């Protein structure tokens, strides 16, 4: 494993582990004993960066990580999130100071820890000034309850305002070879401010591995069933991008997943993606991406080929996309 710094101060493994799918969103939850074993295997292989959120479950994922990581607390960086809820089946946001304080206490308890390494606002709350959020975070840092903070799916303007009130260490955003909007405004702002980027869904929610196609059947509780990019028609149309990644993988004696991750790692030295998995074989495959070097010419060629491919389907339904701030 190799290690990188977010915000010039928080050191994490270059490949982290997104833990949401162990408990939530991608079909049936994994067996608890198996997931704990997988988390321990990740530590043994050099992963130090683990990502969760209070809404995953809700609460089940934080509880899982608390049980698995407590014996290894001094070896790991735990990131969790506040500010998202669910009402009548719809996503809601609440980042009022009193809600943040209640959320951090709950997360500390479930994670079985005295402090949270990286605490994200899960989605921007348009009803609460970001300066108020950042001010509350600053108080929690001074109280020793969190070490660093960040934002998820926030736009450059919001990040600048937040950073001016209390320094932001990392921003989490979807970013991959098939979702490149962050390159327009987000990445330049982060580079200017010295803030790290943590891409979630770096493998396109599994699509970029080449294992999904028009005949894939998702479980009823797999949220990809509701995403426009995962209709049979869109997955068939988007195989052209997978074919490009497969071609590069063949040339580099790697897998498509490893090329998708290596592409991200090659973009900036302050990027640390968090692919998720429930399988040891996939974990080891993802870790292998750190050993793959893509030259600047290879990156240019991949980008040029990818830009000629029109990706079909929005990443979220309209009501969910409105809750992002990009």
N, C-alpha and C positions, 0 to 999 in steps of 0.2 A: 504494500500500500504506500502511496505517497500522500502528503498532507499539504493543505493550503490554508491561507488566512483569509477570513472574512472581516472586512472593516479594518484591516491592518492589525488586528489584535486577537481575534477568536480563531484558534487553530482547529481544523476539522480534517477528517479523512476526505480525500478528493472525491471519493464516491461515498455518499451517505446511504442510509436505508430509510425509505419512506414506509411507514408502518401501517398506514390507514387500512390497506387491503387485508391485513391480518384479522381485522374485526368487523369490517364495514365496507359497503359500497360495491364490492366486486363479487357478489354472490355470497354463499354461506361462509360464515366466519371459520377461520382455521382452528384446528384442535389446539387447545391452550398449551398442552405439554409440548406439542410439535412446534408451536410458535416460540415458546420460551427457548427450546433447543436451538431454533434458527437464530434467535437474537444472540444467544451465547456463541454460536458458530460465527456470527458476524464479528463479534468482539475478538474471537480467536484469530480471525483473518485480517485484523487491523482496522476494521471499521470502528470509528469513534463517534459518528454523527447519526443520531436517531431522531426521526421526525414524527410527531403525533399532534393531536388537537383534542380539546375537550369535547367537540361535537362528534368525533369519530366514535360511534356506538349508539348514542353518546356515552361517554365516560369509559366504555369498555377498553378502548385502546390505551388510554392513559393508565388504567389499572393493570393491564397486561405488561406494559413497559415498566411500571413501578415494581412489579413482582420480579421481572426478569433482570432489570438493571440495577436494582438496589445493592446487590453484593459487589457490583463493579462500578459503583458511582464515581470513583476517582479516575476512572479510565474513559469515561464517556461524556459527550456533549448532548444534552437533551433539549430539543426544541419542541415547544408546544404553542398553542394558539388560543386566543380569546376573541369574542365578539360576534360569533355566529350562533343563531338559534334556529328553531323550527316551530312554526305556528300554523296549524291547520294544513300541514303538508307543504308549506312554503318557507323558503329560507328568509330569515330575518337578521337584522344587524342591531347590536346594542353595545356601544363602547362608552357608556356613561362611566364616570370615575367610580361610582359605587359598584357598578357591574364588574368593572375590571378588577377591583379589589376582591369581590366575592369569587370571581373566576380564578384568580391566582391562588387563593387559599384552597379552593377545591382541587386545583391541579397539583399543588404541593402535596396535599394529602394523598391523592391517588397515585402520584409518582413516587411517593415514599422518600421525599427529599426535602432538604431545607432551602434549596434554591433552584431556580430554573436558569439554565445557561442562556437560552435564547427564546424570548417571548414575543410572538408575532401578533399584531392585530390581523385577524384572519381575513376580514374584508373591511374596507373603509366604511364608516358610518357617517352618512351625509348629514345626519342630525346633530352630530357632536363635532365641534371644531377639532381638527387634528392637533392643534396646540394644546387643547385640554387633555387629549389622550397622551401626548408626549409628556406633558407635565406630570400626570399621574404615574407614568412609567418612571420618570426621573425620581419620584418619591420612593417607588418600590425598589429601584436600584440602590438608593441611599439607605434603605432599610435592610438591604442584603437579601431580598426575596428573589430578585432576578439579577443577572449579570449584564446581559445585553438585550437589545430589543430590535424588532424589525417589523416590516409590513408585508402583507401578502396581496398580490394583484392590485397594487397601488400605482397610480400614474406619477410621472416625474414631478409635476407641480406639487402634488400632495407630499411626496417624499421630501422635496426641498423644504417645505414648511415644517414638516415633522423634524427633520434633521437640524433645522435652525433652533428648535426648542430643546431637544435632547438628542444627542448624536445617534443616528441609526447605524447598526452594524451590518444588517443583511436585509435584502428584499427577496421574497419568494414569489416566483412567477412561473406560469407555464412557459416553457421554452424548449424547442426541439427543432429538428430539421423540417418538421411540417407545421410548426407554429412559430413564426419568426418576427411577429410584430414587436417584441421587446427590442429588436435591433434599431427601431425607428427613433425612439426617444428615451426609452428606459436605460439601455446600456450606456449611452453617452453620459446620461446624468449620473449613473452610479460610478462610472469611471472618474468623472469630475469630482464627486464628493467623497470618493474612497470607501464606497459601500460594496459589500459582496453580493453576489447573486446566487440564489439557491433554486435551480430549475426543478419544478415538480413535473410529473408526467414526461420525463425526458425520453421515454420510449413510446410516446404517443398512446399511453394507456394500453400498451401491449401491441399496438398495431405495427410499430416499426421493427418488431422482432421477426415479422414474417409469419407469425403463427395464426393470424386471423384472416378471414376471407368472407366472401358473400354467403357461404353456407354455415358460418359460425352461429351457434345458438347460445344466447346469453340467458343466465338464470333470471327469474322475475325480479330478484332484488339486486341485480347488477345494474348500476346506474348508467352504464353505457347503452342500454336499451333505449334511453331517452335522448341520446346525443346524436345530432344530425350526421356527424362523421362516421357513425357506426351503423347506419342503415346498410342493407346488403348492396344497394346501388352505389353508395359512396365508397364502401370498402372495395368493391370491384374496380371502381374508377381510380382509386388511390393506390392500387397495386403498382402503378408505374413508379411511384416513389420508393416502394419496397424493392422493386427490381433494381433501381439505381444503387440502393444501399447493399443489396446482395452482390452486385457486381464488384463494388469496392471491397466488400468483405472477402470475396473470393481472391482478389488480388493481394490482400493483406493477410491471408490465412487466418481470418477471424470470423466471427458471427455477425449478423446484421445488428444485433443489440450492442455488441462491442463497438461497432463502427459508429452507431448513433451516439453512444456515450463519448467515444473518443473525439467525435466532431464537436461536441459541446465543450469538452475539456480543452480543446485547442483554440476555442474562441477567445478566452481571457484566463489569466492565471488566478483570478479571484472568483471563479465559478466552481461550485461544488454541487453537482446534481444528486438527487435523492430517488433513484429508481426503487420501486417497491416490488416485493415478491413474497411468496409463501413457500418457495422451494429452494432447497440448498443448492441444487444444480444451477439454478438461475442466479442465485447470489454469487456463486463462484464465477459464473460467466460474466456477470456485471463487473466484478472486481478486476477481471482480466483486462478490462478496457484501459486501465491505467498503464498497461505495458505496450499499448499501441500508439505509435507516433504517426500523425498525419502531417506531412510537410505543408508549407504554405502553398505550394503549387497544387498539391492534392486537394487542399481545402478550396482553393479557387475553382478547380475543376468540378468538385462536388457541388459547390454553390451555383455555378453556372448551369450545370445540368438540372439541379433542383428547381431553379428559377424558371426553367422551361416547362415545368410540370404544374398544371393548374390543380390545386387541391380542392376536392369537392366536399361541400358540407361545412356548416358552421361548427365551431367547437362546442358551443353550448346552445340550448334553446334560448330564445330571446329574453325570457324573464330572468334567467340566470346570468346571461351576459350583461344585463343592465346592472347587476350587483357587483360587477368588477369596475375598476376605476382606471383602466388603461387608456 
